[in-house]
């Protein structure tokens, strides 16, 4: 079994096209998208059409739910995305589940119980740090699967736990860095502008994990962000860093 995992495309159709092109020679049996698919100041319409026209399994992310659930503060970027999408697009996003299980692998956006919580990272006065193993395992107490695949942080990681479980984050296809204010002010930076994803393969009962970084025209993606006055996104797209 050979599976590609993508996540956090955030409306970046240029990056997604490059990843789909890269996948053509890899002969995967399934593509799983972990969500946060269209939110962002880039090309939400082009991006959602790409997703709808390519066969893959989709999971809802927190930024997908923002498109139809009530929120306290409406941003210009959210309005931009909502104005580009039709009711048919929103209904298509709504139908996606919060989890997907295949073989001994569980796929989710954030954690198995929340699409807004980081599974592997925690925030402190120094920023983002890897959680201690006990805290990670506490979040997975009722999970039977050996492999847990999550997105949300945009940071590629593979973490092996003492109980035999393996946590995989493919990183972000479309946004390699960002800042957030919750739960405390922090930044997440992958350090490169590449589109990132993972291919995992099960052979003779064991999983191999390949983390992949793909070149694409990130200058064009940054230009689209700048057109929407999202210079923070333009910086992240060009460098993989927020400043």
C-alpha positions, -999 to 999 in steps of 0.1 A, spaced: 0 0 0 14 34 -11 -3 66 0 4 103 -6 -5 127 22 -10 164 15 -22 191 39 -28 228 43 -28 239 7 -45 272 16 -57 281 -18 -22 278 -34 -31 263 -67 5 268 -81 19 246 -53 -8 220 -56 -3 217 -94 34 211 -87 27 184 -62 2 166 -84 27 167 -112 54 153 -89 30 125 -79 26 113 -115 57 91 -114 53 79 -78 25 54 -85 5 60 -53 -27 41 -47 -44 69 -28 -41 106 -20 -53 119 13 -58 156 19 -58 166 56 -77 199 51 -74 237 53 -77 235 15 -89 269 2 -86 296 28 -60 322 18 -54 353 -4 -43 333 -35 -65 313 -58 -93 296 -38 -114 290 -69 -86 275 -90 -76 254 -60 -110 239 -52 -116 231 -88 -82 212 -88 -93 192 -58 -127 184 -71 -113 172 -104 -87 149 -88 -95 117 -70 -85 119 -34 -98 115 2 -106 148 20 -107 158 56 -121 191 70 -97 215 87 -105 244 110 -100 269 82 -124 250 60 -151 253 87 -145 291 89 -161 294 55 -196 286 68 -195 287 106 -202 320 125 -170 338 136 -164 367 158 -143 388 134 -146 387 96 -113 393 79 -107 407 44 -91 374 34 -121 353 45 -144 376 26 -122 373 -5 -124 335 -3 -162 334 4 -168 357 -26 -149 333 -49 -167 301 -39 -202 290 -49 -228 272 -27 -218 240 -45 -182 245 -35 -191 251 2 -215 220 2 -186 199 -12 -163 210 16 -190 205 42 -194 168 33 -159 159 43 -153 141 76 -131 150 105 -111 117 103 -102 90 79 -90 55 87 -72 32 63 -54 0 74 -37 8 107 -34 46 100 -57 74 113 -57 107 95 -69 139 111 -63 177 107 -50 186 141 -55 159 167 -80 130 166 -104 151 187 -98 186 175 -89 204 143 -77 235 162 -51 218 185 -15 210 177 -7 173 183 31 175 184 39 211 194 32 233 223 37 270 228 57 288 256 77 320 260 103 307 236 77 299 208 69 265 194 86 234 209 80 197 206 58 183 233 72 158 257 63 122 248 39 117 276 18 147 266 16 134 230 6 99 241 -20 113 265 -38 127 234 -38 93 217 -50 71 246 -80 58 228 -64 55 194 -58 19 182 -40 27 150 -2 26 149 2 55 124 -14 89 131 -11 115 103 -19 151 111 -15 185 96 -24 220 110 11 232 121 26 233 85 58 218 100 70 185 85 78 160 113 80 123 120 79 113 157 83 78 169 68 71 204 79 45 229 45 27 226 52 19 190 30 46 174 44 69 147 31 105 142 36 120 108 30 156 97 35 161 60 40 199 63 21 223 41 17 222 4 7 259 2 19 280 31 54 272 46 52 297 75 27 317 95 21 337 127 -7 331 152 -19 347 184 -36 317 200 -31 301 224 -2 325 228 16 346 202 39 323 181 53 316 147 56 284 127 83 283 101 94 254 79 124 274 67 120 268 29 94 279 4 89 245 -12 56 227 -14 58 198 11 41 165 13 47 128 23 45 95 7 42 65 30 43 29 19 35 -3 38 57 -33 28 57 -66 46 38 -50 75 62 -21 80 58 15 70 84 36 52 81 74 52 94 98 25 92 135 31 92 154 -2 98 191 -10 88 203 -44 99 233 -64 72 255 -78 67 292 -88 64 306 -53 71 341 -67 39 340 -85 20 328 -54 37 356 -34 25 381 -61 -11 370 -57 -8 374 -19 6 409 -23 -23 418 -46 -46 412 -17 -23 433 6 -12 402 24 25 410 25 29 386 55 18 357 32 41 370 4 71 369 28 62 334 40 57 321 5 90 334 -7 112 323 22 94 298 44 99 323 73 76 350 87 103 377 90 
